[in-house]
């Protein structure tokens, strides 16, 4: 918890692409390095290569950082639709040696076949495990519908067993090389105490060149708003439950209306008393924990409702969700509800970002290049300034019937019987 300096100081002119945030008094540092290798190296048949690459890099770094006394749980790799990278939680005296390890690993691609095979085997086990997660295939179906079957988001970007099993060491090296000079650094902690800015930028200047900052904000991938999405059924024979998933195209993270979409997600399902919970759980009694998310990146945005319901309640759940979205599109959010949502953001958003890890992770994965001296505060102020007409205009655009795609994951015979009734 940061008590002495509730407003961190954001530094941009570092000589490298990235951001440093001074949070005096913090005993720990967040260290993040992100890049966009997948945008250059992935294509049909190569899905999952960035995820596999960062599994391989993370495996190497864990071994190297163990010598610094950095525990395994303090380091993680990630790969998503927009970016991939490394995050670490370290002590002040570990920052510079940890950055040196990250730089050395990112700069070189001298993997041998044995370590590649081991990392691929481990990642394949994860892919197989994911196949048993109810809703995963429904989610991918929705993205394929929303993006018209085209582009990276319409494919399983983290790979399937078939695509990952076919990846070679050459594919991983190609992906690594493609992202080498497209990096971005995020460093959060007590910068004065550790004096890390005297050393860190120099270690990363070839990997995070300032003239490549624009590479972190690619053009959005074009979603397709179609009146012909229909309902796709993903069969899980003998399942007693059905995962009901409904999605709509939403603004990308860099869009002016992205904050409105985030607010609308909260308006639909952000609390126990929200419309989604009130309708599906309290009135109909068909779902215990329905959820609403707005997911966005530099290239995409979508709004997702999902609910796990007894198979005999599939039609009731789907009808209730459609009725709720139609009402929101037609009638909009009330002024009173908008006021409550704004007050909630003002109270909770800053409180959720008071540690180096929370601030750093947001900056690395959800921040898109604005040079603000107070981006967290800016977000609260921008939400406070949203007017009712604008919010409801976006609601009409997002939740009109022609903009909604549906995927149902469960026993096909029962789902089809429900839909025909």
DOVEXMAR-622028 format. One record per residue (C-alpha): residue in one letter; x, y, z. Coordinates in steps of 0.05 Angstrom, whole numbers, plus 5000, padded with zeros to 4 digits. Last residue first. Layout:
N
AXYZ ...
This chain:
421
X421544894435 X426644854378 X432145204417 X431344734476 X431444114432 X437644364397 X441044484464 X438943794489 X441743434428 X448143854427 X450343704498 X454144324520 X457344954493 X452745494466 X455546054423 X451946704407 X453747324367 X450448014377 X451048614331 X444748544290 X440448544353 X443049234375 X447449174436 X453849524416 X451150104375 X445250244421 X449850214482 X454750694448 X449251204439 X447051084510 X453851274538 X454351884493 X447452144513 X448852044587 X455152454590 X462152204605 X466152714645 X466852264708 X469651714664 X474852194636 X476752414707 X477551704732 X481851534671 X486152154678 X487551974751 X490551314729 X494251634671 X497552174715 X503452484679 X500452284612 X504752094552 X499551654519 X502751024490 X497550484495 X496450234565 X493349564578 X498849044579 X505149414602 X501949994639 X496649574673 X501949054694 X506349604722 X500949954763 X498449304794 X505549044806 X508149704836 X502349714885 X496850234892 X492750074830 X486249764856 X485150364902 X485550844843 X479750464808 X475450354870 X472651024894 X472351414829 X469950804793 X464250694841 X462151424838 X461851384762 X457650754765 X452751064815 X451951684772 X450651264710 X445250884747 X441751534768 X442151814697 X438851184671 X442550724623 X439350614555 X432150504536 X432650154469 X439749864472 X439149694546 X432249384536 X434948974478 X440748744521 X436148514577 X431348154530 X437147804495 X439947574562 X433147324585 X431846944521 X438646604526 X437546404598 X430546144586 X432745754525 X438445414561 X434645234625 X434144484610 X441644464603 X442844734673 X446345404666 X453545664663 X453246394644 X457446814598 X456747534574 X462347814530 X463748504503 X469048564449 X474948994431 X480648934383 X487249184356 X490549574412 X487249114462 X480349024491 X476148574534 X469648794565 X467248264613 X460448044640 X459447454686 X453846984707 X454946674776 X449246234800 X445246144736 X438045934721 X434246224780 X429746624733 X428547244776 X434547234824 X440146904785 X438947044711 X435147704717 X438248034779 X445147784762 X444948064692 X441448714714 X446648884768 X444948774841 X450748284854 X455448784819 X458748934752 X454048574706 X450449024657 X452549714682 X459649464695 X460149244623 X457149914603 X462650284640 X468049904603 X464650034537 X464250784554 X471650784571 X473150474503 X469251014467 X475151444446 X478350824415 X485350624437 X482950014474 X478749764416 X471349924416 X466249354424 X463548804379 X458348384415 X458547724451 X453747214481 X456046584514 X451546054546 X455645484576 X450944904582 X450444414640 X448743674646 X454143464596 X452942804563 X456343014498 X460143674497 X458043954429 X459544674409 X453244994382 X453545634341 X447746114341 X446646604284 X451647124263 X447447344204 X445748074221 X453148234216 X457848724249 X464748514226 X470948684266 X476749034232 X483448934267 X485449574300 X491649924272 X498049784310 X499750164374 X506149864404 X509949954339 X509450704349 X514750674402 X519750414350 X523951054346 X525151024421 X529050384415 X527049834464 X531649244449 X537849654431 X536850134489 X535549584540 X541849564583 X543050314576 X535950454600 X537050034664 X543550344690 X542851054718 X535350954719 X536350444775 X538150944828 X535350434879 X532650934929 X530951464878 X527050994834 X522550734889 X518450264846 X515650154777 X519449984713 X515949874646 X520149734584 X517849674512 X520549224458 X520149224382 X527449104367 X527448354381 X520348214361 X521647914293 X527947554318 X523947174370 X518546974321 X523746714272 X527246344328 X520746014348 X519045804277 X526145524268 X525345104331 X519244794298 X511844854308 X507744254285 X505544024355 X503444744370 X498744764309 X495444084323 X494744174399 X491544844387 X494945524391 X494946144434 X492146544376 X486246074368 X483946394302 X479046964291 X483547414332 X489247314283 X485447544222 X479347294185 X473646834205 X468847424202 X471947774262 X465747734306 X464147014285 X471246754296 X471447124362 X464946794383 X467446094364 X473746214404 X469546384466 X465245764456 X471545334451 X474045594518 X467245564551 X468244924591 X475544824606 X477344124581 X481044384520 X485244804566 X488544184595 X490743964526 X493844644513 X497444624580 X500343944564 X502544204496 X506144764532 X510144264573 X512043864511 X513944504474 X518444724531 X521944044533 X522744014457 X525644714455 X530444544512 X532943934473 X533244294406 X538044824429 X536045544438 X541046074417 X536046634407 X539847204438 X537647924454 X531447714494 X535447264540 X541147774551 X536248344562 X532247944613 X538547744650 X541148464651 X534448704675 X534848214733 X541948444749 X539549174751 X533249054791 X535948574844 X538349094894 X531549424894 X527848754908 X524248414851 X517348254823 X518048034751 X514148084685 X516147814618 X513047924550 X508047824495 X503448294459 X496848414424 X493047754421 X496347504485 X502947224509 X505347224581 X511547044620 X512047034696 X517147164749 X516047254824 X513246544832 X520046234816 X523446594874 X528747134860 X534946944900 X539547224847 X541846524827 X534546334817 X534346884766 X538146474714 X533845844722 X527446234720 X530046624660 X530846004618 X523845744632 X521146434619 X524446484551 X521745794530 X514645954554 X515446614519 X516946274453 X511245774462 X506246334472 X509146714412 X508646084369 X501545914389 X498345974321 X503345814265 X498645434218 X495246074195 X499746654212 X504546864266 X511247204258 X510047944250 X504048074295 X506447514341 X512947874359 X509648464393 X514048644453 X513748714528 X518748784584 X516448884655 X519849014722 X515649154784 X519849364843 X519249214917 X520049584984 X515850174960 X517350814998 X517551274939 X513351054878 X517051314817 X514151044752 X518550894692 X515450844623 X517550544557 X521450614493 X528650784511 X532551424523 X528551524587 X524152114569 X517751804596 X517451884671 X510951804711 X510952044784 X506151664829 X500152004861 X498751684929 X505851854954 X506651735028 X501451185035 X502850684980 X500050005000 
